């Protein structure tokens, strides 16, 4: 009987440790650095973080406003409305479909709402912003957001802005979207075929 009691106590203790360690990743990388056009920025409310399953999450309002968009909250349907010039973005907090100028755009990770602040997976959010790209560099704990294209495709390979040839594996490790990498491969093959 006493052995059974000890077993139950050990099981409870192990269960508590499991819960603590399972939750730890969500807080361990909470404060990621964000650079927009290579300038480090900070946000008054809410910081970029890695969630407990490895998604890199950015504060929607902070990023959008820094990039010159206006942000409004629609309490009726719990959506976020982002505008700049001719671009109108509607992000639903209850669905994985957004709207960009009336066209549907699927997102991979649902919007997170923490203490009244909304967060979106970095590739999904930046993909909505016209002319911007993003990459996550885990070893530096930084998300780089930049205008235009950091990479130049040649028949010999993909060059970064320093002129170094990068492998497609390196581009994957930098967190570039799969579709973007595939487009770089196709462009390189076309250049090689035209030589």
Residue frames relative to the residue before (quaternion, step in Angstrom):
aa qw qx qy qz dx dy dz
X 1.0000 0.0000 0.0000 0.0000 0.00 0.00 0.00
X 0.6653 0.5012 -0.2975 0.4666 3.54 0.98 -0.92
X 0.6230 0.5409 -0.3347 0.4553 3.60 1.08 -0.79
X 0.6383 0.5274 -0.3241 0.4577 3.57 1.02 -0.81
X 0.6393 0.5256 -0.3156 0.4642 3.58 1.04 -0.82
X 0.6479 0.5102 -0.3089 0.4738 3.59 1.01 -0.85
X 0.6332 0.5377 -0.3240 0.4527 3.56 1.02 -0.84
X 0.6556 0.5099 -0.3042 0.4665 3.59 0.95 -0.90
X 0.6513 0.5048 -0.3170 0.4695 3.61 0.96 -0.85
X 0.6444 0.5112 -0.3215 0.4691 3.61 0.95 -0.86
X 0.6466 0.5274 -0.3134 0.4534 3.56 1.00 -0.87
X 0.6466 0.5097 -0.3154 0.4719 3.58 1.01 -0.83
X 0.6555 0.5104 -0.3111 0.4615 3.60 0.93 -0.91
X 0.6587 0.4964 -0.3071 0.4749 3.59 0.94 -0.89
X 0.6303 0.5377 -0.3246 0.4563 3.57 1.05 -0.78
X 0.6533 0.5056 -0.3078 0.4720 3.58 1.00 -0.83
X 0.6453 0.5064 -0.3225 0.4723 3.59 0.97 -0.84
X 0.6287 0.5408 -0.3314 0.4500 3.59 1.01 -0.81
X 0.6554 0.5091 -0.3083 0.4650 3.56 0.98 -0.87
X 0.6482 0.5217 -0.3151 0.4565 3.57 0.96 -0.89
X 0.7199 0.4379 -0.2624 0.4702 3.60 0.82 -0.97
X 0.6100 0.5410 -0.3606 0.4531 3.60 1.10 -0.59
X 0.6967 0.4600 -0.2698 0.4798 3.58 1.04 -0.75
X 0.5275 0.6946 -0.3919 0.2925 3.58 1.11 -0.59
X 0.6565 0.5252 -0.3573 0.4069 3.68 0.79 -0.81
X 0.6101 0.5662 -0.3645 0.4176 3.59 1.05 -0.66
X 0.7538 0.3639 -0.2035 0.5078 3.58 1.07 -0.63
X 0.5608 0.6404 -0.3873 0.3542 3.59 1.14 -0.59
X 0.7919 0.2538 -0.1264 0.5408 3.59 0.98 -0.84
X 0.1856 0.8562 -0.4718 0.0991 3.54 1.23 0.46
X 0.8070 0.2837 -0.1423 0.4981 3.59 0.77 -0.93
X 0.0335 -0.7930 0.6072 -0.0359 3.55 0.12 1.30
X 0.4281 -0.6538 0.5492 0.2961 3.56 -1.19 0.51
X 0.1513 -0.7628 0.6223 0.0894 3.55 -1.16 0.68
X 0.0677 -0.7709 0.6326 0.0303 3.55 -0.97 0.95
X 0.1017 -0.7653 0.6332 0.0549 3.55 -0.92 0.94
X 0.8138 -0.0710 -0.0409 0.5753 3.53 -0.62 1.23
X 0.6952 -0.5312 0.2310 0.4256 3.53 0.99 1.10
X 0.5931 0.5195 -0.3858 0.4792 3.61 1.24 0.35
X 0.3892 -0.7300 0.5068 0.2423 3.58 -0.70 1.07
X 0.0837 -0.7987 0.5956 0.0197 3.55 -0.93 0.93
X 0.1723 -0.7519 0.6214 0.1370 3.54 -1.30 0.32
X 0.3361 -0.7458 0.5498 0.1690 3.53 -1.22 0.52
X 0.5355 -0.6337 0.4514 0.3286 3.57 -1.03 0.80
X 0.8073 0.0876 -0.0095 0.5836 3.56 0.90 -0.94
X 0.8235 0.1676 -0.1596 0.5179 3.52 -0.69 1.12
X 0.1161 -0.7889 0.6027 0.0303 3.54 -0.96 0.95
X 0.5752 -0.5459 0.4657 0.3928 3.55 -1.23 0.39
X 0.0363 0.8090 -0.5839 0.0571 3.58 -1.03 0.76
X 0.3908 -0.6521 0.5827 0.2872 3.54 -1.36 0.20
X 0.3297 -0.7613 0.5152 0.2150 3.60 -0.68 1.01
X 0.7278 -0.4856 0.2785 0.3961 3.56 -1.29 0.18
X 0.7121 0.3673 -0.2901 0.5233 3.62 1.21 0.02
X 0.6801 -0.5575 0.2640 0.3961 3.56 1.24 0.45
X 0.4741 0.6552 -0.4605 0.3659 3.61 1.23 0.18
X 0.3254 -0.7213 0.5794 0.1953 3.57 -0.97 0.89
X 0.1002 -0.8346 0.5417 -0.0095 3.56 -0.48 1.25
X 0.1601 -0.7886 0.5906 0.0602 3.56 -0.97 0.98
X 0.4946 -0.6340 0.4900 0.3368 3.61 -1.08 0.64
X 0.4517 -0.7302 0.4431 0.2576 3.57 -0.57 1.18
X 0.6993 0.4693 -0.2898 0.4547 3.60 0.75 -1.02
X 0.6666 0.5276 -0.3158 0.4214 3.60 0.81 -0.97
X 0.6819 0.4759 -0.2830 0.4780 3.58 0.86 -0.99
X 0.6901 0.5064 -0.2914 0.4269 3.58 0.77 -1.05
X 0.6929 0.4705 -0.2900 0.4631 3.58 0.83 -0.94
X 0.6216 0.5385 -0.3495 0.4488 3.59 1.01 -0.72
X 0.7142 0.4379 -0.2370 0.4919 3.57 1.11 -0.74
X 0.6419 -0.5932 0.2992 0.3829 3.58 1.27 0.38
X 0.5078 0.6241 -0.4351 0.4042 3.58 1.24 0.27
X 0.3434 -0.6726 0.5961 0.2726 3.58 -1.24 0.42
X 0.1799 -0.7943 0.5771 0.0604 3.55 -1.04 0.83
X 0.0122 0.7844 -0.6193 0.0323 3.57 -0.93 0.94
X 0.3333 -0.7239 0.5746 0.1865 3.54 -1.24 0.60
X 0.1845 -0.7568 0.6181 0.1058 3.58 -0.89 0.96
X 0.2771 -0.8105 0.4969 0.1390 3.56 -0.20 1.31
X 0.5742 0.6244 -0.3713 0.3776 3.56 1.16 -0.62
X 0.8195 0.1416 -0.0740 0.5503 3.60 0.81 -0.95
X 0.4526 -0.7217 0.4248 0.3064 3.59 1.32 0.35
X 0.4627 0.6587 -0.4622 0.3720 3.54 0.81 1.05
X 0.3643 -0.6971 0.5777 0.2184 3.53 -1.32 0.44
X 0.1594 -0.7879 0.5917 0.0609 3.56 -0.82 1.04
X 0.0559 -0.8035 0.5918 -0.0332 3.56 -0.68 1.18
X 0.0053 -0.8226 0.5667 -0.0466 3.59 -0.75 1.06
X 0.1613 0.7401 -0.6484 0.0767 3.52 -1.25 0.65
X 0.8278 -0.0530 -0.0140 0.5583 3.56 -0.72 1.11
X 0.8092 -0.2192 0.1784 0.5151 3.60 -0.63 -1.11
X 0.5761 0.6024 -0.3744 0.4063 3.60 1.25 0.08
X 0.0213 -0.7808 0.6238 -0.0269 3.54 -0.87 1.06
X 0.0414 -0.8080 0.5865 -0.0378 3.57 -0.55 1.24
X 0.0639 -0.7689 0.6351 0.0363 3.56 -0.98 0.87
X 0.0934 -0.7931 0.6019 0.0071 3.55 -0.68 1.18
X 0.2496 -0.7680 0.5746 0.1331 3.56 -0.65 1.12
X 0.3253 -0.7423 0.5490 0.2044 3.57 -0.96 0.83
X 0.6840 0.4693 -0.2746 0.4863 3.59 1.31 -0.09
X 0.7537 0.3183 -0.1621 0.5516 3.58 1.26 -0.02
X 0.4078 -0.6895 0.5289 0.2803 3.59 -1.26 0.18
X 0.5875 0.5131 -0.3927 0.4873 3.56 1.16 0.65
X 0.1307 -0.7694 0.6230 0.0530 3.55 -0.93 1.01
X 0.3060 -0.7241 0.5794 0.2152 3.53 -1.30 0.12
X 0.0536 -0.7635 0.6433 0.0193 3.56 -0.97 0.95
X 0.8168 -0.1594 0.0343 0.5533 3.56 -0.39 1.32
X 0.7564 -0.4063 0.1918 0.4753 3.56 0.99 0.90
X 0.6407 0.5053 -0.3350 0.4712 3.60 1.22 -0.20
X 0.4735 -0.6851 0.4794 0.2769 3.57 -0.96 0.92
X 0.0528 -0.7752 0.6293 -0.0132 3.54 -1.10 0.84
X 0.2699 -0.7828 0.5409 0.1476 3.60 -0.53 1.17
X 0.1725 -0.7580 0.6182 0.1164 3.55 -1.07 0.77
X 0.5086 -0.6893 0.4387 0.2715 3.56 -1.08 0.76
X 0.7854 0.2418 -0.0990 0.5612 3.57 1.05 -0.80
X 0.4668 -0.6835 0.4731 0.3018 3.64 -0.76 0.94
X 0.5793 -0.5677 0.4584 0.3632 3.55 -1.22 0.58
X 0.2663 -0.7500 0.5851 0.1556 3.58 -1.00 0.87
X 0.1465 -0.7676 0.6192 0.0773 3.56 -1.06 0.81
X 0.0570 0.8005 -0.5887 0.0974 3.57 -0.46 1.24
X 0.8426 -0.1026 0.0168 0.5283 3.56 -0.62 1.20
X 0.7325 -0.4425 0.2345 0.4611 3.57 0.94 0.89
X 0.6222 0.4940 -0.3412 0.5025 3.59 1.30 0.11
X 0.2648 -0.7795 0.5483 0.1468 3.58 -0.93 0.87
X 0.1234 -0.7834 0.6090 0.0125 3.53 -1.10 0.91
X 0.1092 -0.7907 0.6012 0.0369 3.53 -1.12 0.72
X 0.5880 -0.5702 0.4336 0.3757 3.57 -1.11 0.69
X 0.5844 -0.6746 0.3252 0.3126 3.56 -0.78 1.11
X 0.6624 0.4868 -0.3277 0.4656 3.64 0.91 -0.79
X 0.6397 0.5290 -0.3241 0.4538 3.58 0.96 -0.86
X 0.6950 0.4815 -0.2887 0.4491 3.60 0.80 -0.99
X 0.7148 0.4513 -0.2749 0.4580 3.59 0.74 -1.00
X 0.5813 0.5821 -0.3726 0.4295 3.62 1.14 -0.54
X 0.6291 0.5395 -0.3266 0.4543 3.57 1.19 -0.55
X 0.6579 0.5178 -0.2948 0.4606 3.58 1.19 -0.60
X 0.4290 -0.7387 0.4609 0.2406 3.55 -0.58 1.14
X 0.8551 0.1742 -0.1395 0.4679 3.55 -0.87 1.02
X 0.6465 0.5042 -0.3281 0.4692 3.61 1.23 0.19
X 0.1414 -0.7461 0.6444 0.0897 3.51 -1.29 0.53
X 0.1420 -0.7857 0.5930 0.1045 3.58 -1.27 0.24
X 0.0313 -0.7625 0.6449 0.0422 3.52 -1.26 0.50
X 0.2653 -0.7399 0.6007 0.1462 3.54 -1.13 0.78
X 0.1197 -0.7772 0.6163 0.0427 3.56 -0.82 1.06
X 0.2672 -0.8303 0.4622 0.1601 3.61 0.09 1.28
X 0.6563 0.5265 -0.3382 0.4215 3.59 0.94 -0.78
X 0.7119 0.3916 -0.2513 0.5260 3.60 1.22 -0.40
X 0.3630 -0.7464 0.4825 0.2799 3.58 1.26 -0.25
X 0.5743 0.5907 -0.3676 0.4314 3.57 1.03 0.79
X 0.2173 -0.7144 0.6483 0.1486 3.53 -1.24 0.65
X 0.1685 -0.7803 0.5979 0.0727 3.57 -0.71 1.13
X 0.0596 -0.7629 0.6437 0.0087 3.56 -0.87 1.03
X 0.1002 0.8214 -0.5502 0.1124 3.58 -0.70 1.01
X 0.5045 -0.6403 0.4963 0.2985 3.51 -1.27 0.57
X 0.8152 0.2821 -0.1954 0.4666 3.50 -1.21 0.56
X 0.6250 -0.5437 0.4313 0.3574 3.49 -1.26 -0.51
X 0.3419 -0.7557 0.5261 0.1876 3.57 -0.67 1.09
X 0.7559 0.3980 -0.1791 0.4881 3.57 1.18 -0.54
X 0.1926 -0.7529 0.6211 0.1014 3.55 -1.14 0.76
X 0.2762 -0.7731 0.5523 0.1449 3.56 -0.80 1.03
X 0.0124 -0.7614 0.6482 -0.0084 3.55 -0.98 0.96
X 0.6586 -0.4916 0.3728 0.4308 3.60 -1.25 0.14
X 0.6601 0.5129 -0.2978 0.4609 3.60 1.19 -0.56
X 0.7479 -0.3129 0.2257 0.5402 3.60 1.16 -0.48
X 0.5894 -0.5472 0.4538 0.3837 3.53 -1.36 -0.15
X 0.2072 -0.7897 0.5708 0.0873 3.55 -0.76 1.12
X 0.3375 -0.6894 0.5866 0.2582 3.56 -1.10 0.63
X 0.7292 -0.4479 0.2786 0.4360 3.58 -1.27 0.11
X 0.6330 0.5084 -0.3399 0.4747 3.62 1.26 -0.23
X 0.5492 -0.6237 0.3905 0.3961 3.58 1.27 -0.26
X 0.4792 0.6517 -0.4450 0.3843 3.61 1.28 0.21
X 0.3907 -0.6882 0.5536 0.2594 3.58 -1.05 0.76
X 0.1588 -0.7977 0.5794 0.0523 3.57 -0.83 1.07
X 0.4183 -0.6704 0.5455 0.2793 3.55 -1.11 0.67
X 0.6101 -0.5505 0.4123 0.3934 3.57 -1.22 0.40
X 0.5815 0.5690 -0.3676 0.4506 3.60 1.17 -0.55
X 0.6425 0.5152 -0.3188 0.4691 3.59 1.02 -0.80
X 0.6397 0.5219 -0.3245 0.4616 3.57 1.01 -0.80
X 0.6246 0.5257 -0.3267 0.4763 3.58 1.06 -0.76
X 0.6643 0.5114 -0.2999 0.4552 3.58 0.94 -0.91
X 0.6531 0.5086 -0.3130 0.4656 3.58 1.14 -0.57
X 0.5466 -0.6654 0.3686 0.3501 3.57 1.29 -0.01
X 0.3670 0.7270 -0.5109 0.2754 3.60 1.16 0.36
X 0.5749 -0.6116 0.4120 0.3544 3.60 -1.01 0.77
X 0.6011 -0.5997 0.4057 0.3384 3.55 -1.08 0.82
X 0.6449 0.5278 -0.3255 0.4468 3.59 0.98 -0.87
X 0.6442 0.5212 -0.3206 0.4590 3.58 1.01 -0.81
X 0.6497 0.5103 -0.3137 0.4681 3.59 0.95 -0.89
X 0.6406 0.5205 -0.3233 0.4627 3.59 0.98 -0.81
X 0.6481 0.5078 -0.3275 0.4635 3.59 1.03 -0.75
X 0.6206 0.5283 -0.3373 0.4711 3.62 1.09 -0.67
X 0.6323 0.5289 -0.3236 0.4645 3.59 1.01 -0.83
X 0.6689 0.5055 -0.2984 0.4561 3.57 0.90 -0.97
X 0.6525 0.5146 -0.3110 0.4611 3.58 0.99 -0.85
X 0.6475 0.5150 -0.3135 0.4660 3.60 1.01 -0.83
X 0.6525 0.5174 -0.3103 0.4585 3.60 0.96 -0.88
X 0.6416 0.5226 -0.3211 0.4605 3.55 1.02 -0.81
X 0.6466 0.5067 -0.3164 0.4744 3.59 1.00 -0.80
X 0.6490 0.5151 -0.3140 0.4637 3.60 1.00 -0.82
X 0.6676 0.5082 -0.2945 0.4575 3.60 0.99 -0.82
X 0.6992 0.4706 -0.2613 0.4706 3.58 1.14 -0.63
X 0.5032 0.6607 -0.4260 0.3588 3.61 1.26 -0.01
